[in-house]
Amino acid sequence: MNHAHSTQRPAAGRRASRGVTLALTAVIGLTLAGTETRGQELFPWEEDAVDTEIVLEPRSLESLAAAADLVALVQVLDTDYETKRDFPVGGTAFLRILIPYKLDRPRPDIIEVYDEGLRPNTCYFPNPEVTEEGSRHLLFVRRNPDVEGQYLGLETGCALTALVTADNRYALRHPPDGPPLTDDLAALARPLEFTDAYAIIDYEDLTVDDRLDLLERGLLEEREDRTYLVTQGIPLSEVRPLLGEENLTRDRSLLRPAPTDGH
């Protein structure tokens, strides 16, 4: 079944915003270089506050799904972040659920995900401009025990970037960003044509070593405007079984959209 809808094709003027989201900053320091896992490089103002490098323990998609109260493909609608030097340091993202996999309540249309602080596992998202479509993510979040209806990211992170393909489907970007994983997603990756603006990565969002490595492995395609196009992905239909059957919601009363006031 085709679910994806995208009216934007990759363009030179639309680039992923540097440092705005875990899904993008993790490219530099966590998993974009392959299966290697290392702590994310700190931003300049973080170096005085953090004494040691943070290393995130890899986990399987199934264990992430088991730890989460909600797992879904979502799209960013808006964000309300406090920022420091243009980087978020706390606030809320408003996300629309596109495909629910695991739910803890009747399916809401829009959810709030809150986070604060500066860590490699923070759950921040890029804020789309008025004329732009928001980015899409495979999301793993838990209930906020202090705020009704609000969610928090997991300890190791919360989101993997998903992209729209030319045949109007969804696929995880490969190599995946976000939480470090133990799953062998490389075995499921395949060349795909993306019609998603978030498939374009600015040269500033990659270290020199990572850029050369990804180009050599054919995982990026160099463009004329100092940007790079992601060339491979993992169809979400092949990711779903990795979440674990016991973690998937089967209750139709939860999967149906929750009624709105007055209806």
N, C-alpha and C positions, 0 to 999 in steps of 0.2 A: 504494500500500500504506500502511495506517495503522500507524505505529510508536509514536506518543506515548501516554503513559499519565499522567493527572494526576487525582488525587482532590480537589485543592484548588482552590476558586474564589477569585478575588480578594476579600479581606476587609479591612476597615478596620484590623484589628489586625496585618496582615502587610505590612510595607513593606520595600523594599530598604534594606539597611544602608548608611549613609553612609560612604563612604571605604574600605570593606572590600575592594573588588575593583577592578581596572583597569576591568572592564566597567561599573562604576557610577561611579567617580570620573572616568572619561574623558568621561562625560556633560557635566561642567562645562567641561572645557578642551580637548577635542580635536575631536569630530566631531558631536555631537548637534545642533548648530545648523545643520547642512547640509553642504555640501561644503567649507566653510571649514576650513583647518587651522592651528591655532596651538598654542603650547606650553601644557601644562597648568599651571594656577595652583598655586603651591606651598603646602604646608601651613606653618603658622607656624614650626615648628621646622626646616623645610628652608631657609628664606630665608637663614640665616647660612652654610649649607654650600654653597649653589649660587650662583655669581656671575652666570650668564647663564641666560636662559630657554631651555629645551630645545624644539626644533622637530623633529617627526618627519616624515620624508619620506613622502608617500603612495605606496602600492604597490598593485598589482592583486592580486585574490584568486589569480590564476594564479601570480604571482611568489611570493606567500606560500606557496602549496602546493608550489612547486618548491623553495623553500628549506627546507621542513620535512621531517623524517623520518617524522612521523606527523600525519595530518589526520583528525579524527573529530568527530562529535557526541558530547559527553560530558555526564555529570551529576556534580555535586559530591557526594561521599559524606561527606567529612570534611576538615578541615585541621588542621595542626599548625604554627602560626605563633608566632614571637616578636613581641611587639607593643610599641609605644611610643605612649602616649596613645591606646590602643585602635585604632591603625592597625598593620597588619602591616609588619614590617621584615625578615623573613626566615623561611623554613621551607618546608614541603611541603604540597601539596594532593593528595588521593587522589580520583581521578576514574574513574567507570565508563564504559566505551565503549558507546555506544548504537548508533551507525551508523559503521562505519569507511569512510574514503574512500582513505586512503593509509597503508600499514603498512610498517615496516621489519623486522618479525619476526612469527611467528604471533600472531594476535590475542589480546592479553591481556584479561582481564576488567576489571582495575583497573590504572591506571597512576599513577605518582608524578610530579608536576611541582614542581620546586624553583625558588625565586627568593630574592633578597635585595636589600636596598637600597631607596631611595626615588627612583623615577624615574617619569615618565609612562608608560613602557612595561613596567612590572613585571607579572608574571604571578601575581596574587593573586586569590583567589576568596572569596565570602562563605561562612562556615561555617553550614550549616543546623542549626537546633535539632533536638532528638530527634524532635519531632512533625512536622517540616517536610520537604517534599521539597527536595532540593538544586536549585540553579539549573542550567540547561543552556547549553552553549556550543559553538559551532563552533571547534574548537581547532587551532592550528598550532604544533607544537613540534619541537625537534631533540634528538637524543641528547645526554646529558651524557657527555662523553668521560672524566670522572673517576669516574663512579658507574654501574655496570652496571644497566641496566634503568630508569634514571631519565631524565627529560626536562627540558629548559629551554625557556623562551619564546624567540621570535625577537627580533631587535634592536628591531623596531618594535612589538612586542606579540605577544599569543598568542591572543586569544579574542574572539569576537563573541557577544553574548547571543542565545540562541534561546528561543522561547516556545512553549507548547502552545496550539493553537487549539481552538475549539469543536467542530470536526469531527475532533479527535483526531489532528492532524498537527503538524509542526514548522515554524516560520517564524522567520527572523531578525527581530529588532526593528528598526523603522525610525522615525527615522534610526538607522543602526547605530552601536554604540559600539565601543571597542577600537581596533585599528590604523587609522590614516587610510587611506582607499582611493581609488583612481582610478576604480574601476568605477562606472557610473551605475546604482546600485541604486534610485534614486528612480523610474527608468523601469519597474522591476519591482514596486515597492511597490503594495499594494492595501489597502483597508479590511478588517480581520479582527477577529473576536471572539476574545479570548483568555480561556482558563480557567486562567491561570497567575498565581500570586501575584507573580511577578517582573515582570509587566506593569504593576505599580503602582509609581509613583515618588513619593517624598516631596518636598514643596515645598522642603525644605532641600537636596536634591540637585540643584537647578537654580538657575542664576543668574536674576535677574529678567528680563534681556533674553532669555535662552534660553526661559524659560517663556512669556513673552508671544509670542515668535516662533512657538513650536510650537503654542500654542493658536490663534493667528491662522491658521496653515496647516492646522488640523484634525488635527494629529498627536498631540495630547493631548486628553483629555476630563477636565474638572475634576470632582472628586468632592466630597462634602460634608465630608470629614474632612481637608481640606488635603493631599490626595494627588491624583495624576493618573494616568489610565489610558492606556497606549499604544493607539493605534487602528489603526495600520498595520504591515504586515510584508511580508517577502519569503519565499514558500514555499521550503523547502530544495530541493525538486525543481527550482526554477529557479536556485538558487545553484550546484548541483552542476556544470553545464556550464561555469561561470565558473572552476572550479578547474583546468580544462585536462585533456583526455582523457589526455595523456601522464603526468599526475600521479596518476591513479587506479590503485589496485592491482587487477589482474585475476586474480592467482594465487589460486586457491581454497584452496590449502593455507595461505596466510597469512590469508585472510578467515575461515576456520573458527576457532572459539574454541580457544585453545591447551589441550592436555590438562593436567589438574591432577595433582598427585602421587597415585600409587596408582590412576590410571585410564588 
